[in-house]
Amino acid sequence: MRILFSNGTRDWGGEKTWAIETASFLQGQGHACAVLGRLGDPWVEACAQQGLESHGIRFGPAIFNPVGLFNYFRVARAFAPDCILVNISRDMCAGAVAGALLGIPVLRHVGLAEDLNHDPVDWWLHRQMLTHTIAVGHQMKREMLEKYRWLEAESVEVIHIGKDITRFTTGSRRDLRDEWGIPRDALLVGVTSQLEEKKGHTVLFEALARPSLEGLHLVVVGRGGNREALEATVDALGLRGRVHFLGFRRDIEAVLCNLDIFALPSLNEGFPNSLVEAMATGRPSISTDLACVSEILQDGINGLLVPPGDAASLANALETMAGDPVTRARMAAAARKTVEESFSLEATAMKTASLVSRCVAEYAVGRSR
């Protein structure tokens, strides 16, 4: 099959990671995959480096901008896909138009239930132009169907996020602690996410300020517009020597292998890529109990769950992990096993390919009537 993955977002979040990993895997299985994003987007460049046919276009200032629609259609027509996979409203609109003109199905991959809207455009596109919507978890599907009554249950398919387990090996610290200026005997916590308010970094900083946790260091991986405010919070809490901002890192596997504990303090999540990556690396993890998180992390078995926005509960969980290496080792092994058995990239990518194949066949039958 020939599949076009498109994403019109500005930042590199979980949806872009899913697209590049899924497209790369499927291309390795013999499918022809291409990606389409914003002109100048580093994600487009990264896709090209992975050997994917990659295109950057100007979407224009509005969702139905004629220039953006033409640019999108021009790329789609040249690639001649069997199916288009879209993400946010901007590329969803352009993809839906291109799909209609080319006579091919269009599917939407959704990372958060609130990525949908109540406006008439979303309603019309989902009911009239899109073949299926892919939700990344069962809880998300339930939220979507409850919130958006116009969605049809049979049009929403659940496919979890998967990871290539061979990429995430439990290797040595590889001297990265020296690079970061962190003592080798210090317990190291890490968080990998965009620097946005909804990711809950401030809650993690407040938890880390508990006197009983003064020996812990924290690395913050990611970029975003909230960095200056987060650094000010670190200074206000007296954590400057213990919290280390690393920015965006492409060597995320090596970063994770340096951690003793992974933390996901988000206030809003779908099915978090970063948590799956940490568990695949064999990191004992603490996460807020949101949306689909409990579909991969079981409290007390392969990690710990805490209420969102609760710094005291997060501090308690950090104390439990920090003070019990046996528990950390047990949860780390269980976490990696969970990803190996249930959340491999091979399994989830093949489910995506199977859905695409079914949609292509059903669309062809519908057009022949």
Secondary structure by P-SEA (a helix, b strand, c coil): cbbbbbbccccccaaaaaaaaaaaaaaaabbbbbbbcccccaaaaaaaaaccbbbbbbcccccccaaaaaaaaaaaaaacccbbbbccaaaaaaaaaaaaaacbbbbbbbcccccccccaaaaaaaaccccbbbbccaaaaaaaaaaccccccccbbbbccccccccccccccccccccccccccccccccccccccccaaaaaaaaaaccccccbbbbbbbbccaaaaaaaaaaaacccccccccccccaaaaaaaaccbbbbbcccccccaaaaaaaaacccccccccccccccccccccccccccccaaaaaaaaaaaaacaaaaaaaaaaaaaaaaccccaaaaaaaaaaaaaaaaaaaaaaaac
